[in-house]
Amino acid sequence: MTSSTEPRILMYTPKAIKKDTCRLIMHKFNKKEKTEVEYLEEQHVKCVNDDDKDSFKYVDKLGRLCWNITPSSEEDYMYFADKIMPNMPEHPDFEFISYMQIMEYPTGSSMPFHNDNADSFDTGTAVIFLDDDYTGGNLIVDDMQFNQNIGDAVLFNHSTDVWHGAVSYTHLRAHETSLHLVCRL
């Protein structure tokens, strides 16, 4: 259960992040080396080297390349937070990023519908689309479908109660993958 006491909201912000900023984030993602992880139950992983636990990149059980970042990884965290936070709405549920994940979706993959497994400090979720060179992959939040473009953001609070996911990526053009940045706020 999230600690949000605010009414439920769902926001779509076109061009929340500039295209050049999205490209910088994608470049940093592509340069990050994979981390050795141990696969646990469901979609959970554990870093083999405990020193990597606050900023690690791995392939999940669904074939998606993921980079998880926490505030304890100051350099990586601040790099992304400095680019994202100025573009977040002024709202109590979007004041602090407690967790970030950049995900690369290959053709045929999706984001299964789910509720977030968040801790009590998480009050909202922001999904930012870092590219738009694909078809399919539309985000659905509470039965609302979004046809997103590069830099667009979808934000919602009470993410442990809100069903959300993305349909299958049917065709990815230039990069063969699609990148999304998810921030738990």
C-alpha positions as CSV (number, residue, x, y, z in Angstrom):
1,M,0.0,0.0,0.0
2,T,1.3,3.4,-0.9
3,S,1.4,6.2,1.6
4,S,-0.4,8.7,-0.7
5,T,-3.3,10.5,0.9
6,E,-4.1,12.4,-2.3
7,P,-7.1,11.7,-4.5
8,R,-6.4,9.3,-7.4
9,I,-4.9,11.1,-10.5
10,L,-3.8,10.1,-13.9
11,M,-1.9,12.6,-16.0
12,Y,-0.6,12.5,-19.6
13,T,2.1,15.1,-20.4
14,P,3.2,15.3,-24.0
15,K,6.8,16.2,-24.6
16,A,7.5,16.3,-20.8
17,I,11.2,15.5,-21.6
18,K,13.0,17.0,-24.5
19,K,14.0,14.7,-27.4
20,D,17.7,15.5,-26.8
21,T,17.4,14.6,-23.1
22,C,15.8,11.3,-24.1
23,R,18.7,10.6,-26.4
24,L,21.2,11.4,-23.6
25,I,19.4,9.0,-21.3
26,M,19.4,6.3,-24.0
27,H,23.1,6.8,-24.6
28,K,23.9,6.4,-20.9
29,F,21.7,3.3,-20.8
30,N,23.5,1.8,-23.8
31,K,27.0,2.4,-22.2
32,K,26.1,0.8,-18.8
33,E,27.5,-2.8,-18.6
34,K,25.3,-5.7,-17.5
35,T,25.6,-6.9,-13.9
36,E,25.7,-10.5,-12.8
37,V,22.4,-11.3,-11.0
38,E,20.7,-14.3,-9.4
39,Y,17.1,-14.8,-10.4
40,L,14.6,-15.1,-7.5
41,E,10.8,-15.7,-7.5
42,E,8.6,-14.0,-10.0
43,Q,10.5,-11.0,-11.5
44,H,12.9,-10.4,-8.6
45,V,16.6,-10.5,-8.9
46,K,19.6,-10.1,-6.5
47,C,23.0,-8.8,-7.5
48,V,25.8,-11.4,-7.1
49,N,28.1,-8.6,-6.0
50,D,26.3,-6.7,-3.2
51,D,28.2,-3.5,-4.1
52,D,26.1,-3.3,-7.4
53,K,22.7,-3.5,-5.7
54,D,21.9,0.3,-6.1
55,S,22.6,0.5,-9.8
56,F,22.5,-2.6,-11.9
57,K,21.6,-3.7,-15.4
58,Y,20.3,-7.1,-16.3
59,V,18.1,-9.1,-18.6
60,D,14.8,-10.1,-16.8
61,K,12.9,-13.4,-17.2
62,L,10.8,-11.8,-20.0
63,G,13.8,-10.8,-22.1
64,R,13.7,-7.1,-21.3
65,L,17.0,-5.3,-20.5
66,C,16.5,-3.4,-17.2
67,W,18.6,-0.9,-15.3
68,N,17.5,-0.4,-11.7
69,I,18.7,2.8,-9.9
70,T,18.1,3.9,-6.3
71,P,19.1,7.1,-4.6
72,S,21.9,5.3,-2.8
73,S,23.7,5.2,-6.2
74,E,24.3,9.0,-6.1
75,E,26.1,9.5,-9.4
76,D,23.6,7.6,-11.6
77,Y,20.6,8.7,-9.5
78,M,21.5,12.4,-9.7
79,Y,22.3,12.2,-13.5
80,F,18.7,11.0,-14.2
81,A,16.9,13.0,-11.4
82,D,18.4,16.2,-12.6
83,K,16.9,15.5,-16.1
84,I,13.5,14.3,-14.9
85,M,12.5,16.2,-11.7
86,P,12.3,19.7,-13.3
87,N,9.6,18.2,-15.6
88,M,7.5,16.6,-13.0
89,P,4.2,18.3,-11.9
90,E,4.0,20.2,-8.7
91,H,2.1,17.6,-6.7
92,P,2.7,16.0,-3.3
93,D,2.8,12.5,-4.9
94,F,5.6,13.5,-7.4
95,E,8.1,15.3,-5.2
96,F,10.9,12.6,-4.9
97,I,12.1,9.7,-7.0
98,S,12.6,6.7,-4.7
99,Y,13.4,4.2,-7.5
100,M,14.1,4.3,-11.3
101,Q,14.1,1.6,-13.9
102,I,15.0,2.0,-17.5
103,M,13.6,-0.9,-19.6
104,E,14.4,-1.9,-23.1
105,Y,11.7,-3.9,-24.7
106,P,12.6,-6.3,-27.7
107,T,10.1,-7.1,-30.4
108,G,7.3,-9.3,-29.2
109,S,7.8,-8.4,-25.5
110,S,5.3,-6.5,-23.4
111,M,4.7,-5.2,-19.9
112,P,2.3,-7.6,-18.3
113,F,-0.6,-6.0,-16.5
114,H,0.2,-5.5,-12.9
115,N,-0.1,-3.4,-9.7
116,D,3.2,-2.0,-8.5
117,N,4.9,-3.7,-5.5
118,A,5.9,-0.5,-3.8
119,D,7.0,0.4,-0.4
120,S,5.3,2.9,1.9
121,F,7.4,5.8,0.6
122,D,6.2,5.3,-3.0
123,T,3.3,7.6,-3.8
124,G,3.2,7.6,-7.6
125,T,4.6,6.2,-10.8
126,A,5.9,8.1,-13.9
127,V,6.5,6.3,-17.2
128,I,8.6,8.4,-19.7
129,F,8.9,7.2,-23.3
130,L,12.5,7.6,-24.5
131,D,11.9,6.7,-28.1
132,D,9.0,6.2,-30.5
133,D,10.5,4.1,-33.2
134,Y,8.1,1.2,-32.8
135,T,4.6,0.0,-33.3
136,G,2.5,-1.6,-30.5
137,G,3.6,-1.2,-27.0
138,N,0.9,1.2,-26.0
139,L,0.7,1.8,-22.3
140,I,-2.7,1.1,-20.7
141,V,-3.5,2.5,-17.2
142,D,-6.9,1.8,-15.7
143,D,-8.4,1.0,-19.1
144,M,-7.1,4.2,-20.7
145,Q,-4.7,3.6,-23.6
146,F,-1.9,6.0,-24.5
147,N,-0.4,6.4,-28.0
148,Q,2.9,7.8,-26.8
149,N,5.7,9.7,-28.5
150,I,9.3,10.3,-27.5
151,G,9.5,12.4,-24.3
152,D,5.9,11.9,-23.4
153,A,5.1,11.0,-19.7
154,V,2.2,9.2,-18.1
155,L,2.0,9.8,-14.3
156,F,-0.4,8.2,-11.8
157,N,-0.5,7.8,-8.0
158,H,-1.8,4.9,-5.9
159,S,0.2,2.6,-8.2
160,T,-0.3,-0.4,-5.9
161,D,-4.0,-0.2,-6.7
162,V,-3.9,0.9,-10.4
163,W,-3.7,-1.8,-13.0
164,H,-1.3,-0.9,-15.8
165,G,0.8,-2.6,-18.5
166,A,1.7,-2.4,-22.2
167,V,0.6,-4.4,-25.1
168,S,3.1,-6.3,-27.2
169,Y,5.7,-4.4,-29.2
170,T,4.9,-5.7,-32.7
171,H,7.5,-3.9,-34.8
172,L,10.5,-2.0,-33.7
173,R,12.3,-0.1,-36.4
174,A,15.8,1.3,-36.2
175,H,16.9,0.1,-32.8
176,E,15.0,-3.3,-32.6
177,T,14.0,-2.2,-29.0
178,S,12.0,0.4,-27.2
179,L,13.1,2.2,-24.1
180,H,11.0,3.4,-21.2
181,L,12.1,5.1,-18.0
182,V,9.9,4.3,-15.0
183,C,10.2,6.4,-11.9
184,R,8.7,5.3,-8.6
185,L,7.9,8.5,-6.7
